[in-house]
């Protein structure tokens, strides 16, 4: 009965701001978990949680040596977490920084982007048929200027013919990546960061590992054509999906682009509505 009374009193003392506080913290913890899910950081986080659980237990049973070791391990573990998982932390911070107010370089015309996707998909299909290796990166909200600077600047309109010529075997730009920003090929022959994921299929080559690497550090859309088999693969958010057909690839890319424009449009409508309400309030 005493426990029940304590619970009832605690519930009565909960204010609206306490509920908001708990909701915000819960949401942040959920988003952090989703960011590190299926990464190396997830395993280390589980280890830290286990240590936090064992420290009070060891203290309660007066296990002095074990308590000392766990306490020191926790202190070192937090520092190790920052050092070892710097790429994951960077990815999380970049993810938080991707807001609708940061995409000034993103094209606002949905129809133009659909035409760009059509040109890209046509070139990928032809490259696949001829088994010509290719690596194409479509920039979204996260800027790729550091990657663009590693290649040869082109600043040319996207066309299937130009993309196919870029990846002709034994040409200077063949081995690098072509970067597309809006409706232009801004650079080619670019070097991409390789993924550090050791659990990948050993048969995956450098192009596929580079595609996963840049997708881990940005929200870019990456298309890979295998030089050995002509297989078309697609990478996004650290995941690589293989065996795409021309039609399937086009549907996926257009769906992603449309979703982005819909989010942008919805947010713009909310801002306009908020401004109208503010105007009425002032008047």
Phi, psi and omega per residue, in radians:
X1 nan -0.692 3.140
X2 -1.095 -0.737 3.126
X3 -1.088 -0.738 3.119
X4 -1.092 -0.712 3.139
X5 -1.140 -0.676 3.099
X6 -1.089 -0.755 3.139
X7 -1.109 -0.764 -3.139
X8 -1.084 -0.772 3.127
X9 -1.118 -0.665 3.125
X10 -1.136 -0.730 3.127
X11 -1.113 -0.695 -3.139
X12 -1.115 -0.565 -3.087
X13 -1.446 -0.112 -3.139
X14 -1.310 2.175 3.121
X15 -1.713 3.035 3.109
X16 -1.073 -0.700 -3.134
X17 -1.195 -0.507 3.071
X18 -1.155 -0.697 3.108
X19 -1.136 -0.750 3.107
X20 -1.086 -0.756 3.138
X21 -1.043 -0.837 -3.139
X22 -1.117 -0.707 -3.129
X23 -1.120 -0.758 -3.133
X24 -1.124 -0.803 3.138
X25 -1.098 -0.723 3.128
X26 -1.093 -0.730 -3.141
X27 -1.135 -0.749 3.134
X28 -1.095 -0.781 3.118
X29 -1.083 -0.681 3.115
X30 -1.121 -0.789 -3.132
X31 -1.141 -0.668 3.103
X32 -1.095 -0.758 3.132
X33 -1.106 -0.722 -3.138
X34 -1.133 -0.570 3.127
X35 -1.218 -0.627 -3.090
X36 -1.726 -0.002 -3.123
X37 -1.045 2.350 3.126
X38 1.095 0.510 3.023
X39 -2.108 3.026 3.116
X40 -1.089 -0.541 -3.104
X41 -1.103 -0.504 -3.126
X42 -1.093 -0.722 -3.130
X43 -1.167 -0.715 3.118
X44 -1.160 -0.673 3.117
X45 -1.078 -0.702 3.088
X46 -1.077 -0.684 3.119
X47 -1.140 -0.709 3.119
X48 -1.131 -0.720 3.119
X49 -1.094 -0.700 3.108
X50 -1.101 -0.729 3.121
X51 -1.118 -0.749 3.110
X52 -1.064 -0.545 3.124
X53 -1.323 -0.610 -3.076
X54 -1.420 -0.465 -3.094
X55 -1.030 -0.905 3.119
X56 -1.145 -0.546 3.119
X57 -1.148 -0.792 3.137
X58 -1.136 -0.590 3.104
X59 -1.218 -0.691 -3.129
X60 -1.114 -0.688 -3.119
X61 -1.589 0.161 3.082
X62 1.037 0.663 3.056
X63 -1.532 1.427 -2.959
X64 -1.072 -0.848 -3.093
X65 -1.105 -0.804 -3.136
X66 -1.116 -0.717 3.127
X67 -1.084 -0.717 3.133
X68 -1.122 -0.787 3.138
X69 -1.096 -0.783 -3.127
X70 -1.133 -0.697 -3.141
X71 -1.115 -0.799 3.136
X72 -1.179 -0.653 3.126
X73 -1.113 -0.686 3.124
X74 -1.105 -0.753 -3.138
X75 -1.092 -0.757 3.121
X76 -1.238 -0.619 -3.087
X77 -1.089 -0.666 3.130
X78 -1.115 -0.764 3.107
X79 -1.139 -0.723 3.117
X80 -1.101 -0.651 3.133
X81 -1.010 -0.781 -3.118
X82 -1.170 -0.722 -3.079
X83 -1.280 -0.886 -3.045
X84 -1.200 -0.686 -3.027
X85 -1.851 0.627 3.087
X86 -0.992 -0.722 3.110
X87 -1.068 -0.725 3.137
X88 -1.168 -0.676 3.121
X89 -1.146 -0.732 3.105
X90 -1.072 -0.746 3.130
X91 -1.078 -0.716 -3.137
X92 -1.128 -0.761 3.140
X93 -1.146 -0.673 3.093
X94 -1.142 -0.646 3.121
X95 -1.113 -0.716 3.124
X96 -1.166 -0.511 -3.113
X97 -1.429 -0.114 -3.139
X98 -1.458 1.598 3.089
X99 -2.082 2.931 -3.115
X100 -1.151 -0.278 -3.110
X101 -1.579 -0.054 -3.125
X102 -1.808 -0.032 -3.032
X103 -1.756 0.855 3.133
X104 -1.148 -0.499 -3.121
X105 -1.451 -0.085 -3.112
X106 -1.437 2.300 -3.125
X107 -1.104 2.445 -3.077
X108 -1.679 -0.079 -3.068
X109 -1.714 1.920 -3.099
X110 -1.184 -0.661 -3.118
X111 -1.112 -0.704 3.122
X112 -1.106 -0.726 -3.139
X113 -1.144 -0.596 3.087
X114 -1.156 -0.652 3.083
X115 -1.160 -0.700 3.107
X116 -1.066 -0.781 3.133
X117 -1.077 -0.701 3.108
X118 -1.050 -0.778 3.123
X119 -1.114 -0.742 -3.130
X120 -1.117 -0.808 -3.106
X121 -1.131 -0.692 3.104
X122 -1.085 -0.740 3.136
X123 -1.171 -0.712 3.139
X124 -1.104 -0.713 3.131
X125 -1.089 -0.764 3.126
X126 -1.179 -0.688 3.108
X127 -1.133 -0.641 3.125
X128 -1.150 -0.735 -3.133
X129 -1.125 -0.605 -3.134
X130 -1.616 0.056 -3.117
X131 0.934 0.833 3.087
X132 -1.777 2.118 -3.121
X133 -1.108 2.441 -3.132
X134 -2.639 2.666 3.112
X135 -2.496 1.907 -3.054
X136 -2.081 2.240 -3.122
X137 -2.029 2.164 3.085
X138 -1.811 1.944 -3.115
X139 -1.218 2.463 3.064
X140 -2.044 -2.078 -3.092
X141 -1.359 -0.765 3.136
X142 -1.197 2.128 3.140
X143 -1.202 2.514 -3.117
X144 -2.074 0.562 -3.055
X145 -1.041 -0.663 -3.139
X146 -1.122 -0.600 3.100
X147 -1.319 -0.725 -3.139
X148 -1.005 -0.665 -3.098
X149 -1.217 -0.238 3.130
X150 -1.447 -0.191 -3.090
X151 -1.924 -2.838 3.115
X152 -1.746 2.136 -3.108
X153 -1.189 2.329 3.128
X154 -2.080 -0.905 -3.093
X155 0.911 1.002 -3.128
X156 -2.118 2.621 3.093
X157 -1.045 2.475 3.139
X158 -1.192 2.224 3.035
X159 -2.578 2.597 -3.125
X160 -1.114 -0.641 -3.129
X161 -1.109 -0.754 -3.134
X162 -1.173 -0.745 3.128
X163 -1.077 -0.720 3.123
X164 -1.128 -0.649 3.134
X165 -1.238 -0.565 3.125
X166 -1.058 -0.660 -3.036
X167 -1.721 0.293 3.043
X168 -1.065 2.346 -3.072
X169 -1.051 2.499 3.101
X170 1.185 0.339 3.006
X171 -1.751 2.771 -3.041
X172 -1.018 -0.550 -3.050
X173 -1.695 0.037 -3.018
X174 -1.076 -0.733 -2.996
X175 -1.436 -0.273 -3.109
X176 -1.611 -2.965 3.141
X177 -1.843 2.555 3.021
X178 -1.689 2.265 -3.109
X179 -1.845 2.186 3.125
X180 -1.904 2.192 3.058
X181 -2.122 2.077 -3.066
X182 1.020 -2.092 -3.093
X183 -1.874 0.394 -3.080
X184 -2.298 2.554 2.986
X185 -1.532 1.824 -3.017
X186 -1.441 -0.492 -3.100
X187 -2.786 2.718 3.106
X188 -2.468 2.830 -3.087
X189 1.232 0.525 -3.077
X190 -1.477 2.586 3.108
X191 -1.679 2.252 -3.129
X192 -1.887 2.610 3.090
X193 -1.226 2.357 3.124
X194 -1.411 2.579 3.104
X195 -1.225 2.620 3.077
X196 -1.705 0.113 -3.129
X197 -1.246 2.006 -3.110
X198 -1.557 -0.029 -3.103
X199 -1.601 0.066 -3.103
X200 -1.284 2.775 3.066
X201 -1.015 2.239 -3.090
X202 -1.132 -0.299 -3.133
X203 -1.358 -0.254 -3.129
X204 -1.224 2.312 -3.112
X205 -1.525 -2.986 -3.079
X206 -1.119 -0.682 -3.141
X207 -1.034 -0.806 -3.102
X208 -1.174 -0.667 3.132
X209 -1.215 -0.600 3.081
X210 -1.201 -0.664 3.116
X211 -1.082 -0.775 3.120
X212 -1.158 -0.694 -3.124
X213 -1.040 -0.836 -3.127
X214 -1.256 -0.492 3.110
X215 -1.288 -0.397 3.079
X216 -1.306 -0.483 -3.056
X217 -1.825 0.069 -3.135
X218 -2.763 3.071 3.083
X219 -1.753 0.354 -3.115
X220 -1.124 2.741 3.048
X221 -1.817 2.168 -3.035
X222 -2.117 2.306 3.131
X223 -2.034 2.312 -3.126
X224 -2.165 2.363 3.014
X225 -2.001 2.163 -3.119
X226 -1.283 2.329 3.130
X227 -1.308 -0.446 -3.089
X228 -1.488 -0.741 -3.033
X229 -1.998 -0.282 -3.073
X230 1.385 0.125 -3.137
X231 -1.153 2.385 3.112
X232 -1.680 2.228 3.113
X233 -2.149 2.747 -3.116
X234 -2.347 2.283 -3.117
X235 -2.104 2.418 3.085
X236 -2.772 2.391 3.090
X237 0.932 0.704 3.087
X238 1.378 0.098 3.141
X239 -1.976 2.453 3.103
X240 -2.047 2.127 3.092
X241 -1.923 2.325 -3.041
X242 -1.958 3.038 3.072
X243 1.050 0.844 3.073
X244 -1.488 2.524 2.981
X245 -1.681 2.958 3.138
X246 -1.029 -0.843 -3.089
X247 -1.163 -0.742 -3.134
X248 -1.116 -0.740 3.137
X249 -1.089 -0.757 -3.134
X250 -1.104 -0.753 3.135
X251 -1.077 -0.753 -3.114
X252 -1.146 -0.812 -3.113
X253 -1.112 -0.786 3.133
X254 -1.124 -0.679 3.122
X255 -1.086 -0.727 3.134
X256 -1.155 -0.769 3.140
X257 -1.118 -0.757 3.134
X258 -1.104 -0.696 3.135
X259 -1.087 -0.684 3.130
X260 -1.134 -0.751 3.141
X261 -1.201 -0.605 3.112
X262 -1.149 -0.741 3.095
X263 -1.088 -0.736 3.131
X264 -1.089 -0.764 -3.121
X265 -1.143 -0.746 3.139
X266 -1.094 -0.759 3.141
X267 -1.139 -0.708 3.136
X268 -1.093 -0.715 3.120
X269 -1.102 -0.694 3.122
X270 -1.134 -0.699 3.131
X271 -1.126 -0.762 3.122
X272 -1.087 -0.761 3.122
X273 -1.096 -0.712 3.121
X274 -1.120 -0.709 3.126
X275 -1.123 -0.687 3.115
X276 -1.096 -0.771 3.136
X277 -1.101 -0.722 3.118
X278 -1.105 -0.666 3.114
X279 -1.133 -0.723 3.112
X280 -1.152 -0.657 -3.136
X281 -1.122 -0.728 -3.122
X282 -1.184 -0.663 -3.135
X283 -1.281 nan nan
